[in-house]
Amino acid sequence: MTKGYILGIDQGGTKTCAAVMDFNGNILSYHRTGGCYFPNDGLENAMGYIFDATDNVLKGAKVSENDIDIVVAGVTGIDWDGDDDIIADALRVRFANQEIVACNDCEIAYYSGALNPVGAVICAGTGVNVAIIAPDDQKFVLGDYMKSSIQGGSAISRRAIEAVFDSEIGAFPATKLTKLFLDFSNETSVFGLLQRYITEEGFLLKIISLVPQIIGLANNGDFVAQEILTSFSDDLCRCFVAAMDKMNMLDIPCDIILAGSIFKGQQSYLTKEVVKTISQSAKSANIIGAKFHPLVGACILGMIKKSENVTEQIHANIAVSAEKFELLGMIEV
């Protein structure tokens, strides 16, 4: 058993998180700060947030940089050949003597639900990404292949408000989505809502916060909300299944992890639709909801990279400490 520690990092566009975990599966410290997308915002800004989170988490764990054995960083924007080396080289400024793993943040989300070395993850929050880990460590991260119409909560909220407009002109039945959007925007008419949608800068970003309520209306039987989520699921799963087929993964036993905020909640209509559709093509797959936050997945990947066996006791320790720091996945399938 390795005596040192794992430093896990998870950087997305809205947050950067870091955690220190020992090799018994105990998370000692956790810190969250601002997010960054380094291809647009710059490497210096991205590393500024990462090192801020690192400083705070090492202080909280009462360990030094020299106590860290491995650093695992899941970073949004690692999409092209060489992007992982850019992040790894930047981390070596602080961690010259440690093993460093840099990968897309979607990849660490896989280990938030699985220990199987072969599988895939759909990570869907505001946006969406897919990582496929095939035999012989062959990987395919879809990244920019994922078109805007399936970009997670942003796509669902856009589909939902456009369904309100379709309902207003009679192309869809009446729906409780209309009241949801009118109440949110403090508008008294769908026409006023339409004007806001077309003319107000940033309005689409605001309505992403309504995705849990949109899914809730589908859960409670709203026909239009259900149609939106079924259509979204069909489009997302078509892309996912095609990528799995490309990697020759449809007919082999593997784990498929559903991670991210849009899959959260009990008896979710969207999650059920995604599971049902994928199961029709990947009949040997085990579809699992993420057990932990992707940050915990980064730490677990660090343990695997150091050839440590994640025993049942270690997994139980991870679960206890993840709950303490509110880093559980909370996704049921």
ABEGO torsion letter per residue (X at the ends): XBABBBBBBBBBAABBBBBBBBAAGBBABBBBBBBBBAAAAEAAAAAAAAAAAAAAAAAAAGBBAAABABBBBBBBGBABBGAAAAAAAAAAAABAABBBBBBBAAAAAAAAABABABEBBBBBBABBBBBBBBBGGBBBBAEAABBAAABEAAAAAAAAAAAAAAAAAGABBBBAAAAAAAAAAGBABAAAAAAAAAABBGAAAAAAAAAAAAAAAAAAGBAAAAAAAAAAAAAAAAAAAAAAAAAGAAABBBBBBBBEAAABEBGBAAAAAAAAAAAAABAABBBBBBABBAAAAAAAAAAAAAGBBBBAAAAAAAAAAAAAAGABAGBBX
